[in-house]
């Protein structure tokens, strides 16, 4: 059996760990630059606030119903996610888990043959709640796809199932699939759901009644695997995370920027974050791309978008070296007279840090910078993000967050938030 541990309304739940008085109130968390709703409490959902709702369109509703709005607190969400993951991992073997997203992870329970896995997962749920104050739902099933179904059922009625539900019999699986809309099946997107409806497939159970040849024609081999997963035949194993093949740090600015030095600082900051991620996975890059673009929705302003790429003769992950190259590319890209809305830095073509091949005709300073970079990373991990940084960085966030609570400001100043695996740059 597999178990899917899913944090309920995760960002909102994190907000409530800072301020317990938010419990029972309508709460929404806004995206980068406070643009759209990315997390809603149950009370906010009941008011009809949809996911990804533009905040400016719902200002009156927020005001009328006293909806509490908060800017996203990325450092806190990272921190809480790691707490939940750490507790969950302790309940299974060393490699019997897969981190699916910041608020979800799968656990492999196949070795628990003589345990009541439902009771075991209830114990896990209660420990997470008592230790982190984050409520979770746990779906248990023979396959990962059925775990998603079980999790959806328990979230529909958490009190009835005590936060844990197991699809552990053919009868339960059949009943669940006859209840589940085809559009809610893991891996069925909106376009595919429309095609399914046109062919009389409205529930997940209806898909099982279709011939395999029809499924293969409409959905390919992935559809056949999905059918088997829904039948309880395991097709998807736990994924082992692998190093990224490219790293991109891009951001839309909260306000359009016209001053060259303002845009330069943002771009160099993005290069710094790319370097940090490279060092985290012990990789070096051999290619850097920088891009700039204006606001494509502002038809009243001149439009400009462009990018430039540079090949690096000696692979590097040094913030100093990458910062210099990013600055050179920025100088070649920037044009006066435009209102810049977005920029980004992309690094790719990676090689392992201990397998660098050095050009005979280029000076190599990577190894000179490496001790300083490692020391800087260690200090930022201990004392908090960007506590030690390059002189070209302002130290300000790369996103706009106007609606931060006093509790969070105090929390940040305490330096208790260490670096976590998930980053939002």
PyMOL commands that set and color helices and strands:
alter all, ss='L'
color gray80, all
select helices_A, chain A and resi 10-18+20-22+32-34+42-46+55-64+74-89+117-132+144-156+158-161+170-179+182-184+190-198+204-208+212-219+221-231+260-280+319-333+353-355+366-383+406-413
alter helices_A, ss='H'
color red, helices_A
select strands_A, chain A and resi 2-7+27-30+37-40+68-71+97-101+104-108+136-141+164-167+246-257+283-294+305-316+340-352
alter strands_A, ss='S'
color yellow, strands_A
deselect
rebuild
show_as cartoon
